């Protein structure tokens, strides 16, 4: 509970700050949904700060009983390229804080007829096996992103809220396939859904969260990993120029 209180205090402090860029972070520090990346990239010379708390990661393996805290940030290095790093602290006995270093590059922007294409890697140094021994490789990925609002309207037969979809494949925590949906429920509130073949739990996982932006640079997320563990986090974007 102390860690959760810290996150809420951090969010309150950030409310008093100003910023310019609006990519939100995953629990691994890379921009995206909850665990999965999307096609957003931090603008050049911009910084994203993030902190997250996962209570009871869940799952049927040894990682399940752990509570995790992640903290760090990202930097827009050049156009379409961001780098990021977080420390992941576990309350499991004998597990030190694990450094996770990431990079992400958007090859192709989305157009009317084609999806965006983004590639990257989470945990370049292959440290996540300290959290879950079943994760044996860095988590490289390719993800395709597209606004699918018109498709959703065709299925529902009526107007729907704006929907952005992502689908990707990869290695490590992204081994197999992953799918994400970002539904703009209200002007400042998004609903996030994602499916992973593996993820931090190294088993089929469906995650969900609400992401609220009280001011544009600040994103506060609350949700669940696998409808088992509780997750809360905040990320804040600011410009260095």
DOFINU-373432 format. One record per residue (C-alpha): residue number from 0; residue in one letter; x, y, z. Coordinates in steps of 0.2 Angstrom, whole numbers. Last residue first. Layout:
<sites>
[NUM,A,[X,Y,Z]];
...
</sites>
This chain:
<sites>
[240,X,[69,111,-128]];
[239,X,[68,97,-116]];
[238,X,[50,93,-118]];
[237,X,[39,84,-106]];
[236,X,[29,68,-104]];
[235,X,[22,60,-88]];
[234,X,[18,42,-85]];
[233,X,[7,35,-71]];
[232,X,[4,17,-65]];
[231,X,[-9,5,-57]];
[230,X,[-10,-14,-59]];
[229,X,[-20,-27,-49]];
[228,X,[-17,-45,-52]];
[227,X,[-29,-58,-58]];
[226,X,[-40,-52,-72]];
[225,X,[-24,-57,-83]];
[224,X,[-15,-42,-78]];
[223,X,[-28,-29,-71]];
[222,X,[-32,-11,-72]];
[221,X,[-28,7,-67]];
[220,X,[-19,20,-78]];
[219,X,[-14,38,-76]];
[218,X,[-8,48,-91]];
[217,X,[0,65,-89]];
[216,X,[5,76,-103]];
[215,X,[-13,80,-109]];
[214,X,[-20,85,-92]];
[213,X,[-32,74,-81]];
[212,X,[-27,60,-94]];
[211,X,[-36,44,-88]];
[210,X,[-31,27,-94]];
[209,X,[-43,13,-89]];
[208,X,[-36,-5,-90]];
[207,X,[-37,-22,-96]];
[206,X,[-25,-37,-98]];
[205,X,[-29,-54,-106]];
[204,X,[-15,-67,-104]];
[203,X,[-9,-83,-111]];
[202,X,[6,-89,-101]];
[201,X,[23,-83,-98]];
[200,X,[17,-72,-84]];
[199,X,[27,-57,-90]];
[198,X,[19,-59,-107]];
[197,X,[15,-75,-115]];
[196,X,[2,-77,-129]];
[195,X,[-3,-59,-126]];
[194,X,[-20,-51,-127]];
[193,X,[-23,-33,-124]];
[192,X,[-37,-21,-119]];
[191,X,[-36,-3,-115]];
[190,X,[-51,9,-111]];
[189,X,[-47,27,-114]];
[188,X,[-52,42,-104]];
[187,X,[-49,61,-107]];
[186,X,[-61,64,-121]];
[185,X,[-72,49,-117]];
[184,X,[-72,31,-122]];
[183,X,[-57,32,-133]];
[182,X,[-55,14,-136]];
[181,X,[-37,7,-137]];
[180,X,[-36,-11,-143]];
[179,X,[-21,-23,-142]];
[178,X,[-16,-39,-150]];
[177,X,[-1,-50,-146]];
[176,X,[6,-65,-155]];
[175,X,[19,-79,-151]];
[174,X,[33,-74,-141]];
[173,X,[30,-56,-135]];
[172,X,[37,-59,-117]];
[171,X,[53,-66,-126]];
[170,X,[51,-66,-145]];
[169,X,[39,-57,-156]];
[168,X,[23,-55,-165]];
[167,X,[11,-40,-167]];
[166,X,[-7,-33,-168]];
[165,X,[-13,-16,-164]];
[164,X,[-30,-8,-165]];
[163,X,[-35,10,-162]];
[162,X,[-54,13,-159]];
[161,X,[-63,30,-159]];
[160,X,[-80,28,-150]];
[159,X,[-94,19,-160]];
[158,X,[-108,25,-172]];
[157,X,[-119,11,-178]];
[156,X,[-121,-6,-186]];
[155,X,[-110,-14,-173]];
[154,X,[-99,-23,-186]];
[153,X,[-98,-9,-198]];
[152,X,[-95,4,-184]];
[151,X,[-80,-7,-178]];
[150,X,[-73,-7,-195]];
[149,X,[-74,11,-197]];
[148,X,[-66,14,-180]];
[147,X,[-51,3,-185]];
[146,X,[-37,16,-183]];
[145,X,[-22,5,-188]];
[144,X,[-6,-1,-180]];
[143,X,[6,-15,-185]];
[142,X,[19,-22,-172]];
[141,X,[36,-30,-174]];
[140,X,[44,-37,-159]];
[139,X,[60,-41,-150]];
[138,X,[58,-47,-132]];
[137,X,[76,-52,-126]];
[136,X,[77,-71,-123]];
[135,X,[75,-84,-109]];
[134,X,[59,-79,-101]];
[133,X,[54,-95,-91]];
[132,X,[65,-89,-76]];
[131,X,[52,-76,-72]];
[130,X,[58,-60,-63]];
[129,X,[77,-64,-64]];
[128,X,[73,-70,-82]];
[127,X,[68,-52,-86]];
[126,X,[87,-47,-88]];
[125,X,[90,-51,-106]];
[124,X,[101,-35,-110]];
[123,X,[89,-29,-123]];
[122,X,[74,-30,-111]];
[121,X,[61,-24,-124]];
[120,X,[65,-23,-142]];
[119,X,[59,-13,-156]];
[118,X,[49,-13,-173]];
[117,X,[35,-2,-179]];
[116,X,[24,-3,-194]];
[115,X,[9,8,-197]];
[114,X,[-6,1,-205]];
[113,X,[-10,5,-224]];
[112,X,[-25,12,-233]];
[111,X,[-28,29,-225]];
[110,X,[-10,30,-219]];
[109,X,[-1,24,-203]];
[108,X,[17,29,-202]];
[107,X,[31,17,-207]];
[106,X,[47,11,-199]];
[105,X,[43,17,-182]];
[104,X,[58,13,-170]];
[103,X,[58,6,-152]];
[102,X,[72,3,-140]];
[101,X,[72,-4,-123]];
[100,X,[83,-7,-107]];
[99,X,[76,-17,-92]];
[98,X,[87,-16,-76]];
[97,X,[81,-28,-63]];
[96,X,[80,-24,-44]];
[95,X,[87,-38,-35]];
[94,X,[77,-55,-32]];
[93,X,[83,-65,-17]];
[92,X,[66,-65,-8]];
[91,X,[51,-60,-20]];
[90,X,[46,-42,-17]];
[89,X,[51,-37,-34]];
[88,X,[59,-21,-41]];
[87,X,[59,-18,-60]];
[86,X,[71,-4,-65]];
[85,X,[66,5,-81]];
[84,X,[74,10,-97]];
[83,X,[69,19,-113]];
[82,X,[75,23,-130]];
[81,X,[64,31,-144]];
[80,X,[66,32,-163]];
[79,X,[53,40,-175]];
[78,X,[63,57,-176]];
[77,X,[79,56,-166]];
[76,X,[82,51,-147]];
[75,X,[65,53,-140]];
[74,X,[69,48,-122]];
[73,X,[61,36,-110]];
[72,X,[58,33,-92]];
[71,X,[61,24,-75]];
[70,X,[51,15,-62]];
[69,X,[43,-2,-60]];
[68,X,[36,-10,-45]];
[67,X,[32,-28,-44]];
[66,X,[22,-39,-32]];
[65,X,[26,-57,-34]];
[64,X,[14,-71,-30]];
[63,X,[12,-77,-48]];
[62,X,[30,-77,-54]];
[61,X,[32,-95,-48]];
[60,X,[20,-101,-61]];
[59,X,[1,-102,-62]];
[58,X,[-2,-84,-66]];
[57,X,[-4,-69,-55]];
[56,X,[6,-53,-54]];
[55,X,[0,-50,-37]];
[54,X,[0,-31,-35]];
[53,X,[8,-23,-50]];
[52,X,[14,-5,-47]];
[51,X,[20,7,-60]];
[50,X,[31,23,-62]];
[49,X,[35,32,-78]];
[48,X,[44,48,-84]];
[47,X,[43,52,-102]];
[46,X,[56,63,-110]];
[45,X,[56,73,-126]];
[44,X,[72,78,-136]];
[43,X,[64,70,-152]];
[42,X,[46,66,-151]];
[41,X,[41,50,-141]];
[40,X,[35,36,-152]];
[39,X,[17,30,-153]];
[38,X,[15,14,-164]];
[37,X,[9,2,-150]];
[36,X,[19,-8,-138]];
[35,X,[11,-22,-127]];
[34,X,[12,-24,-108]];
[33,X,[-1,-11,-103]];
[32,X,[-3,0,-118]];
[31,X,[11,8,-128]];
[30,X,[27,18,-125]];
[29,X,[42,8,-118]];
[28,X,[45,9,-100]];
[27,X,[42,-9,-96]];
[26,X,[25,-6,-87]];
[25,X,[19,2,-103]];
[24,X,[21,20,-106]];
[23,X,[10,34,-112]];
[22,X,[14,45,-127]];
[21,X,[8,63,-125]];
[20,X,[21,76,-128]];
[19,X,[21,94,-122]];
[18,X,[23,96,-104]];
[17,X,[19,106,-89]];
[16,X,[20,102,-70]];
[15,X,[7,104,-56]];
[14,X,[-2,88,-61]];
[13,X,[15,79,-60]];
[12,X,[15,81,-41]];
[11,X,[-2,73,-39]];
[10,X,[3,59,-50]];
[9,X,[19,56,-39]];
[8,X,[8,56,-24]];
[7,X,[-3,43,-31]];
[6,X,[12,32,-36]];
[5,X,[19,34,-18]];
[4,X,[2,29,-11]];
[3,X,[3,13,-21]];
[2,X,[20,9,-15]];
[1,X,[15,12,3]];
[0,X,[0,0,0]];
</sites>
